[in-house]
Amino acid sequence: MGHAFGRLKRPLSVIALAASLAGCGTAVQRQYQWAADSLMSEDCRALASVIEQREAFGIVASSQAADEAALQQCRHPSGEWPASPPIQTTPYNSAAGPLLDRAPLNRSTDEVPIERHGSTFRVPVRINRTITLPFVLDTGAVEMAIPADVALTLIRARALTSSDFIGQSQYSMANGSEQISDRVIIREVQVGDHSVRNVTALVSPAAGDLLLGQSFLSKFGAVTLDYNRLVLVLSR
């Protein structure tokens, strides 16, 4: 199998081309995975490359299960994902000032303009003081969700690092299917004048929506949606 695999090896550009032919979402997801894998050690990246090339050519090795288990240990040295996110001991450095766990003490409420799109409402959210994007307000979502292409942008901007990846989680899609997703810590989430630190988020497929869920909203005493004036009211 080793010799056969050696003959089948191709440059990563060929695999990337195959992924792009399969669809834009697949290509972006693969790029994100490469970027996430690049945050690992050299040995771990080599193992990830072997598994990736096997998948590209439909090769099923007898060591596949063991290799995938080893790759999981690469992504988290203990081999087990923490049940809850760790507390960041080093604050996110920025000239803009320190982060806040909750709404600023000098304000009791904040009104943030939102946009209505059909049956959903979108609010501008700034992530790690790097990019601002329209998130769907989803009070039913346990955690925030960012698509793989957004995570890739943050990785490239060095606003998302290996220490921000805290494990994996299973979640339900709208069609009822179950997916496994990476979980990350967003060091700062800013909505209006409110900045909240250490917010957990799922990395969804590239075609997924940006969701502002309870991992952010639960930091406030009250969250009110004013349908008439189209504003989100955050109260501490």
C-alpha positions as CSV (number, residue, x, y, z in Angstrom):
1,M,0.0,0.0,0.0
2,G,2.9,2.4,0.8
3,H,4.3,2.0,-2.8
4,A,0.9,2.4,-4.3
5,F,0.3,5.5,-2.3
6,G,3.6,6.9,-3.3
7,R,2.7,6.5,-7.0
8,L,-0.6,8.2,-6.4
9,K,0.7,11.3,-4.6
10,R,0.0,14.5,-6.4
11,P,0.8,18.2,-5.6
12,L,-1.7,19.9,-3.3
13,S,-2.7,22.2,-6.2
14,V,-4.2,19.2,-8.0
15,I,-6.3,18.4,-4.9
16,A,-7.3,22.0,-4.6
17,L,-8.4,22.0,-8.3
18,A,-10.5,18.9,-7.7
19,A,-12.1,20.5,-4.7
20,S,-12.9,23.7,-6.6
21,L,-14.6,21.6,-9.4
22,A,-16.7,19.9,-6.8
23,G,-18.1,23.3,-5.8
24,C,-17.2,26.7,-4.3
25,G,-18.3,25.7,-0.8
26,T,-16.3,22.6,-0.8
27,A,-13.2,24.5,-1.9
28,V,-13.6,27.1,0.8
29,Q,-14.1,24.4,3.4
30,R,-10.9,22.7,2.3
31,Q,-8.9,25.9,2.3
32,Y,-10.2,26.6,5.9
33,Q,-9.1,23.1,6.9
34,W,-5.7,23.6,5.4
35,A,-5.3,26.9,7.3
36,A,-6.5,25.3,10.6
37,D,-4.2,22.4,10.1
38,S,-1.3,24.7,9.4
39,L,-1.6,25.9,13.0
40,M,-0.5,22.4,14.1
41,S,3.0,21.0,14.4
42,E,5.0,19.8,11.4
43,D,4.4,16.1,12.2
44,C,0.7,16.7,12.6
45,R,0.5,18.6,9.3
46,A,2.2,15.7,7.6
47,L,-0.3,13.2,9.0
48,A,-3.2,15.5,8.0
49,S,-1.7,15.6,4.4
50,V,-1.5,11.8,4.2
51,I,-5.2,11.4,5.3
52,E,-6.3,14.2,2.9
53,Q,-4.6,12.6,-0.1
54,R,-6.1,9.2,0.7
55,E,-9.5,10.8,0.7
56,A,-8.8,12.6,-2.6
57,F,-8.0,9.3,-4.3
58,G,-10.5,7.1,-2.5
59,I,-7.8,5.0,-0.7
60,V,-8.9,3.2,2.4
61,A,-5.9,2.2,4.5
62,S,-6.0,-0.4,7.3
63,S,-4.6,2.3,9.7
64,Q,-7.2,4.9,8.7
65,A,-9.1,4.8,12.1
66,A,-5.9,5.0,14.1
67,D,-4.5,7.8,11.9
68,E,-7.7,9.8,12.3
69,A,-7.6,9.3,16.1
70,A,-4.0,10.4,16.1
71,L,-4.9,13.5,14.1
72,Q,-7.6,14.4,16.7
73,Q,-4.9,14.2,19.4
74,C,-2.7,16.5,17.2
75,R,-5.5,19.1,17.3
76,H,-5.7,18.8,21.0
77,P,-2.8,17.3,22.9
78,S,-4.9,15.5,25.5
79,G,-7.0,13.8,22.9
80,E,-10.2,15.1,24.6
81,W,-12.0,18.3,23.8
82,P,-12.8,20.4,26.8
83,A,-16.5,20.4,27.8
84,S,-16.4,24.2,28.3
85,P,-14.2,26.9,27.0
86,P,-11.2,27.9,29.0
87,I,-10.8,31.4,30.5
88,Q,-8.4,33.4,28.5
89,T,-5.6,34.6,30.8
90,T,-4.0,37.0,28.3
91,P,-6.3,39.8,27.1
92,Y,-6.6,40.6,23.4
93,N,-4.1,43.4,22.8
94,S,-5.4,46.5,21.0
95,A,-4.9,50.2,21.2
96,A,-8.7,50.5,21.4
97,G,-8.6,49.5,25.1
98,P,-9.5,46.4,27.3
99,L,-12.3,44.1,26.5
100,L,-15.4,43.8,28.6
101,D,-17.2,40.7,29.8
102,R,-20.5,42.4,29.8
103,A,-22.2,45.7,28.7
104,P,-20.2,48.8,29.6
105,L,-21.0,50.1,33.1
106,N,-21.5,53.6,31.9
107,R,-24.5,52.7,29.9
108,S,-27.7,50.8,30.8
109,T,-29.0,50.2,27.3
110,D,-27.8,50.4,23.7
111,E,-29.9,50.5,20.6
112,V,-28.3,48.9,17.5
113,P,-29.9,49.4,14.1
114,I,-30.9,46.1,12.4
115,E,-32.1,45.1,8.9
116,R,-35.0,42.9,8.1
117,H,-34.5,40.2,5.4
118,G,-37.7,38.2,4.9
119,S,-38.4,36.6,8.3
120,T,-34.9,37.2,9.6
121,F,-33.2,40.2,11.2
122,R,-29.5,41.0,10.7
123,V,-27.2,43.0,12.9
124,P,-23.7,44.3,12.2
125,V,-21.1,42.4,14.3
126,R,-17.4,43.1,14.6
127,I,-15.2,40.1,15.3
128,N,-11.8,40.5,17.0
129,R,-11.5,44.1,15.8
130,T,-10.8,42.7,12.3
131,I,-14.0,42.4,10.2
132,T,-17.6,43.6,10.6
133,L,-20.3,41.4,9.0
134,P,-24.1,41.1,9.1
135,F,-25.1,38.3,11.5
136,V,-28.6,36.8,11.6
137,L,-30.1,37.3,15.1
138,D,-30.9,33.8,16.3
139,T,-32.1,33.5,19.9
140,G,-32.6,29.8,19.4
141,A,-28.9,29.1,18.6
142,V,-26.9,28.0,21.6
143,E,-23.7,29.5,20.2
144,M,-22.6,31.9,17.6
145,A,-21.8,30.5,14.1
146,I,-19.2,31.7,11.6
147,P,-18.8,30.0,8.2
148,A,-15.5,28.5,7.2
149,D,-14.6,31.3,4.8
150,V,-14.9,33.8,7.6
151,A,-12.8,31.6,9.9
152,L,-10.2,31.4,7.1
153,T,-10.1,35.2,6.8
154,L,-9.6,35.5,10.5
155,I,-6.8,33.0,10.4
156,R,-5.1,34.8,7.5
157,A,-5.4,38.1,9.4
158,R,-3.9,36.3,12.5
159,A,-7.0,37.2,14.4
160,L,-7.7,33.5,15.0
161,T,-4.9,31.4,16.3
162,S,-4.3,27.8,17.4
163,S,-5.1,28.7,21.0
164,D,-8.6,29.8,19.9
165,F,-9.6,26.3,18.7
166,I,-11.1,24.6,21.7
167,G,-12.6,21.4,20.3
168,Q,-15.4,20.1,18.3
169,S,-19.2,19.9,18.8
170,Q,-22.1,18.2,17.1
171,Y,-25.0,20.3,16.0
172,S,-28.2,20.0,14.0
173,M,-28.7,21.4,10.5
174,A,-32.0,22.9,9.3
175,N,-32.7,19.8,7.3
176,G,-32.4,17.6,10.5
177,S,-28.9,16.2,9.7
178,E,-26.2,16.2,12.2
179,Q,-22.8,17.8,11.6
180,I,-19.5,17.9,13.5
181,S,-18.0,21.4,13.7
182,D,-14.8,23.0,15.1
183,R,-15.5,25.3,18.1
184,V,-13.5,28.4,18.6
185,I,-13.2,31.3,21.1
186,I,-13.9,34.7,19.6
187,R,-11.8,37.0,21.8
188,E,-14.0,40.0,21.1
189,V,-17.5,40.3,19.7
190,Q,-18.7,43.9,19.3
191,V,-22.3,44.9,18.7
192,G,-23.0,48.6,18.8
193,D,-21.1,50.0,21.8
194,H,-20.9,46.7,23.6
195,S,-17.9,44.5,23.5
196,V,-18.0,41.0,24.9
197,R,-14.9,38.8,25.2
198,N,-14.4,35.0,25.0
199,V,-17.5,34.1,23.1
200,T,-17.8,30.6,21.9
201,A,-18.7,29.9,18.2
202,L,-19.1,27.0,15.8
203,V,-17.3,27.0,12.4
204,S,-20.1,26.0,10.0
205,P,-19.8,25.0,6.3
206,A,-18.9,27.8,3.9
207,A,-22.5,28.1,2.8
208,G,-23.8,28.5,6.3
209,D,-25.2,31.7,7.8
210,L,-23.5,34.0,10.3
211,L,-25.5,33.5,13.5
212,L,-25.6,35.6,16.6
213,G,-26.7,33.2,19.3
214,Q,-26.9,32.8,23.0
215,S,-23.2,32.6,23.7
216,F,-23.2,36.4,23.0
217,L,-26.8,37.4,23.9
218,S,-26.8,35.6,27.3
219,K,-24.2,38.1,28.5
220,F,-26.9,40.8,28.8
221,G,-29.7,41.2,31.3
222,A,-32.3,41.7,28.5
223,V,-32.3,41.6,24.8
224,T,-35.3,43.3,23.0
225,L,-36.2,43.5,19.4
226,D,-38.1,46.6,18.5
227,Y,-40.0,45.7,15.3
228,N,-41.4,49.2,14.7
229,R,-38.1,51.0,14.8
230,L,-35.9,48.1,13.7
231,V,-33.4,48.3,16.5
232,L,-31.9,45.7,18.8
233,V,-32.0,46.9,22.4
234,L,-29.2,45.4,24.6
235,S,-29.6,46.0,28.4
236,R,-27.2,45.1,31.2
